[in-house]
Amino acid sequence: MSLKLSLKSGFPGTWESLRLRFSKIRRLKKHLSFLFRIGLSKNHLVLFRMIDFARPEYTMLRPMRLKMLYDLSNNIKENGVEGNIIECGVYQGGAAMIMAEPHKEEIKSGKRKVYLFDSFEGNPAPSAKDGPEMQNIYHPGFAKGRIEKVREIFSRWGLMNPNIHIVKGWFSETLSAYPKNKIALIHIDANLYESTKICLESLADLVQRGGYMVFDDYGTRAKGCTKAIDEFFQSRQITPDLKTYDNFSYYYKKDF
Ligand SMILES: C[S@@+](CC[C@H](N)C(=O)[O-])C[C@H]1O[C@@H](n2cnc3c(N)ncnc32)[C@H](O)[C@@H]1O
C-alpha cells in the first residue's frame, strides 16, 4: 500500500529503503547459511555477532577462518593451556579480537596477555622465494592497517586493557622484544617467506604442549609462506599433522 502510494507520488526514498531492506535480508541469509553449515552453539552465536561486527572493516579473513581461530582459542581455554595469545600480521585487529574474546577475564587479570605485531605499513617487498606471481599480489604496502583501528575494535568490544600489547614495526625489529613467555596460541598471517620465517624462528618454540600454531596461506599460491613453514618443521624434525577448515589456513597442535 505504502509502496503504491509512494510510487504514485514518485517518492524516491522508498526504493532506497526497499533496496536496503533486501540487502539486509540477503546478508542475514548468508550469515544463517554459514551458521547452519558450522552447527549452532551458544559460543557460535557470540562468534556470529563478532564476525558481523569485524568484517570487512577490521579483518580480511573469511568466516570459516575466523571460526577456526575462535574454536582453537576456546580449546586452549577448556584445556587450561598456559600462555599468551599472539598474532603476527594484524591488519585492523578483527581476527585478534576474535581470538582474545574467550579470554576476557584472564586478560583483565593479567593471567594471559595478547601481543599483536604488525608494521602498520603493510607488507614489505616480497623476495624471490615468494615466486613471480606474489610480486604483484603481496606487493609492498599490501594490507596496510591502522593501529587506531585495532585499538578501536578492542575498545568497542570491551576488551582493551594494558594486557593487550600492540607492537608497531617490522618483525625484524620488534619480535626480539617479546619477553619469551609461554605461548598458547599464535596466528601467523604474514603473507611472505621472510616475514613468516622470522615469526617462526622467533616465537614458535615458545608454544606450549597442547597449544596451537595457525598458518594463514599455507598450501596456497603464496608459495613463500608454505616454504617457510615446511622449512621450519624440517629444521625441528617434525612431521606435522596439519589440519584445516577451509584449505587456506592450517593449524598444528603441539603435542610434545
Ligand atoms: C594479510 S594481513 C593480516 C590480516 C589480519 N590477520 C586480519 O585479520 O585481517 C598481513 C599483515 O602482515 C603485516 N606484515 C607482513 N610482513 C611484515 C613484517 N615483516 N613486519 C611487520 N608486519 C608485517 C602487514 O602489515 C599486514 O598487515
The ligand as an ORCA input file, in Angstrom:
! r2SCAN-3c Opt
* xyz 0 1
  C      47.069    -10.447      5.449
  S      47.463     -9.163      6.525
  C      46.911     -9.731      8.099
  C      45.418     -9.943      8.146
  C      44.845     -9.987      9.542
  N      45.294    -11.127     10.306
  C      43.332     -9.924      9.508
  O      42.703    -10.438     10.437
  O      42.768     -9.342      8.584
  C      49.209     -9.301      6.649
  C      49.813     -8.270      7.594
  O      51.163     -8.624      7.858
  C      51.912     -7.440      8.051
  N      53.315     -7.791      7.763
  C      53.791     -8.596      6.763
  N      55.133     -8.723      6.858
  C      55.521     -7.985      7.936
  C      56.790     -7.727      8.547
  N      57.929     -8.255      8.058
  N      56.822     -6.947      9.653
  C      55.669     -6.412     10.157
  N      54.442     -6.612      9.620
  C      54.370     -7.401      8.517
  C      51.294     -6.445      7.082
  O      51.463     -5.132      7.532
  C      49.813     -6.871      7.056
  O      49.024     -6.048      7.895
*
